[in-house]
Amino acid sequence: MPRPMSEPLRLHYLAPGELPLEALEAVAARVLCDEEKARAARFVFSRDRVLFMAAHVLVRQLLSERTGQAAAQLRFEVGPHGKPELSQPGRTPALRFNLSHCDGLVACAVLDGHPVGVDVEHLDRRVAVESLAPRVLSGRELQGLEALGGEARRRRFLQLWTAKEAYVKALGDGLTLELRDLTVELDAASPAIVHAGADSATGPCQLSLWEPTPEHVMAAVVCAPEAPVVEMMPATIDAQ
Ligand SMILES: CC(C)(COP(=O)(O)OP(=O)(O)OC[C@H]1O[C@@H](n2cnc3c(N)ncnc32)[C@H](O)[C@@H]1OP(=O)(O)O)[C@@H](O)C(=O)NCCC(=O)NCCS
């Protein structure tokens, strides 16, 4: 039986372009593990490397604050479909987190006890709405999209996409889910995700959706029976 939500969902976000590069590189050299450093070094474009370093330093700093462990000492385990979780033998409830990064924004969701997924997308992201929509949207979502044209149509698609990504990431199932079975209800009093038929298999989930900047859409999904209180927290990287 899932526990009711007692802890708030904390959503930390930052714009990596605003960080002083030297300070970021110095803290990344101190706290990232060898595998993270190797991944950072493989990026061709500096902008992607900065985004990756900022994201992974932020995760380590946030989890370090919550656990009292040094950021560099934290270890992660990767689930069967690639979802990283903090390695925390004996900690009850488990501290959960999820990370997302896109052009100009990093977001990290942290909460106790319930699986969480977060996704951020740039609203200017090039996206082939007409070819993707029939592959990932439910009939009801497609109908809603039909009523919209131009920029409103693209924006709606990106909101639906971001919400579904957050759901996929909360479950940690990668793309083993049939996305057309999910309906994101954006017009309801509060946004929700309805899973056609199989909700009992995945359990109830709670969706939150924002535009944290004029250029970005962000969604978070928590697998829990009750909606969490959400705290949106602009983050900084501590270079000390
Ligand atoms: C991981 C995945 C689920 C999301 O990736 P993404 O949107 O490209 O990237 P994000 O920045 O949001 O998330 C990446 C982070 O999520 C985490 N992650 C990786 N695999 C994950 C998984 N299976 N579940 C949850 N989180 C995962 C990691 O922390 C990763 O960060 P890193 O690459 O720096 O280590 C991706 O592999 C995927 O399968 N995307 C689905 C694509 C799609 O067609 N979606 C349709 C939606 S309508």
The ligand as a Gaussian input file, in Angstrom:
#p B3LYP/6-31G(d) Opt

LIG

0 1
 C       16.075000       8.929000     -20.174000
 C       14.943000       9.237000     -21.096000
 C       13.687000       8.586000     -20.550000
 C       14.747000      10.746000     -21.091000
 O       15.808000      11.380000     -21.689000
 P       15.827000      12.855000     -22.227000
 O       14.496000      13.510000     -22.180000
 O       16.511000      12.779000     -23.512000
 O       16.808000      13.561000     -21.198000
 P       16.569000      14.280000     -19.804000
 O       17.539000      15.374000     -19.771000
 O       15.144000      14.613000     -19.515000
 O       16.965000      13.147000     -18.745000
 C       18.241000      12.608000     -18.698000
 C       18.522000      12.141000     -17.292000
 O       17.488000      11.253000     -16.843000
 C       18.072000      10.235000     -16.020000
 N       17.705000       8.948000     -16.637000
 C       18.377000       8.153000     -17.497000
 N       17.636000       7.063000     -17.806000
 C       16.480000       7.189000     -17.136000
 C       15.317000       6.378000     -17.053000
 N       15.184000       5.230000     -17.699000
 N       14.297000       6.793000     -16.262000
 C       14.391000       7.957000     -15.588000
 N       15.478000       8.779000     -15.635000
 C       16.502000       8.392000     -16.404000
 C       19.571000      10.469000     -15.988000
 O       19.856000      11.188000     -14.802000
 C       19.789000      11.341000     -17.206000
 O       20.850000      12.243000     -17.027000
 P       22.277000      11.983000     -17.697000
 O       22.043000      11.510000     -19.100000
 O       22.957000      13.309000     -17.626000
 O       22.919000      10.950000     -16.843000
 C       15.262000       8.829000     -22.551000
 O       16.229000       7.836000     -22.594000
 C       14.120000       8.341000     -23.320000
 O       13.941000       7.181000     -23.476000
 N       13.308000       9.276000     -23.793000
 C       12.089000       9.037000     -24.399000
 C       12.036000       9.688000     -25.751000
 C       10.632000       9.729000     -26.291000
 O       10.375000       9.300000     -27.399000
 N        9.680000      10.256000     -25.541000
 C        8.333000      10.405000     -25.977000
 C        7.593000      11.286000     -25.002000
 S        6.006000      11.682000     -25.660000

